[in-house]
Amino acid sequence: MNPLSAISLSGMQAAQARLATAANNVANLSTAGFRRAQVTQGTAADGGVTTTLSPATPTGAAPAADLVDQLVAKNQFLANLAVFKTGDQMTGALLDATR
């Protein structure tokens, strides 16, 4: 896998983790004793994104924040998917040009 694909794939995986965490938070709004979680994203040493799951601060229900996180994760995924597709098309064009 070329570096561009690996970087965009890590971005899609980070978006998926963020979406899953926000959805879990919304699904458990009325669960007694449930504590929200949050995903923290960072830069990987070799490019791409790392994710860390931790308890959210402040504690308590925050459905608005979780819904916003879901929208952000969706857009993050779509942006990384566009990069992945463009990289794939560029590789295909390069291979076509070398034939």
C-alpha positions in Angstrom: 0.0 0.0 0.0 1.4 3.4 -0.9 1.9 6.0 1.8 -1.0 8.2 0.6 -3.4 5.2 0.9 -2.1 4.3 4.3 -2.5 7.8 5.6 -6.1 8.2 4.3 -7.0 4.7 5.6 -5.8 5.7 9.1 -8.0 8.8 8.8 -11.0 6.7 7.8 -10.4 4.3 10.8 -10.1 7.3 13.1 -13.4 8.6 11.8 -15.0 5.2 12.3 -13.8 5.1 15.9 -15.2 8.6 16.5 -18.5 7.7 15.0 -18.8 4.4 16.9 -18.0 6.2 20.2 -20.5 9.0 19.6 -23.2 6.5 18.7 -22.5 4.4 21.8 -22.8 7.5 23.9 -26.2 8.4 22.4 -27.4 4.8 22.7 -26.6 4.7 26.4 -28.0 8.1 27.4 -30.5 6.6 29.8 -28.3 3.8 31.1 -27.7 4.3 34.8 -24.0 4.7 35.7 -22.9 5.1 32.1 -20.0 7.4 31.5 -19.5 9.0 28.1 -16.3 8.3 26.2 -14.4 10.5 23.8 -11.9 9.8 21.1 -8.7 11.9 21.0 -6.9 12.0 17.7 -3.2 12.6 17.2 -0.6 12.5 14.5 1.2 9.2 13.9 5.0 9.3 13.6 4.9 7.8 10.1 2.0 10.0 8.9 -1.7 9.4 9.5 -3.8 9.5 12.6 -3.8 7.7 15.9 -6.8 7.5 18.2 -7.1 7.1 22.0 -10.4 6.3 23.8 -10.8 7.9 27.2 -13.6 8.9 29.6 -15.2 12.2 28.6 -14.9 15.3 30.6 -17.1 16.8 31.9 -19.2 13.9 33.0 -22.9 13.6 32.2 -25.0 13.3 29.1 -24.2 15.6 26.2 -26.4 14.4 23.3 -25.8 17.6 21.3 -22.0 17.1 21.5 -22.4 13.5 20.5 -24.5 14.4 17.5 -22.0 17.0 16.4 -19.3 14.4 16.7 -21.2 12.0 14.5 -21.5 14.7 11.8 -17.8 15.6 12.1 -16.8 11.9 11.9 -19.0 11.5 8.7 -17.3 14.4 7.0 -13.9 13.3 8.2 -14.5 9.9 6.7 -15.7 11.3 3.4 -12.7 13.6 3.1 -10.3 10.8 3.7 -12.2 8.6 1.2 -11.9 11.3 -1.4 -8.1 11.3 -0.8 -8.0 7.5 -1.0 -9.9 7.5 -4.3 -7.8 10.3 -5.8 -4.6 8.5 -4.9 -5.9 5.3 -6.5 -6.9 7.2 -9.7 -3.4 8.8 -9.8 -1.7 5.4 -9.4 -3.9 4.0 -12.2 -3.1 7.0 -14.5 0.6 6.6 -13.8 0.5 2.9 -14.6 -1.4 3.6 -17.8 1.2 6.2 -18.8 4.0 3.7 -18.3 2.5 1.1 -20.7 
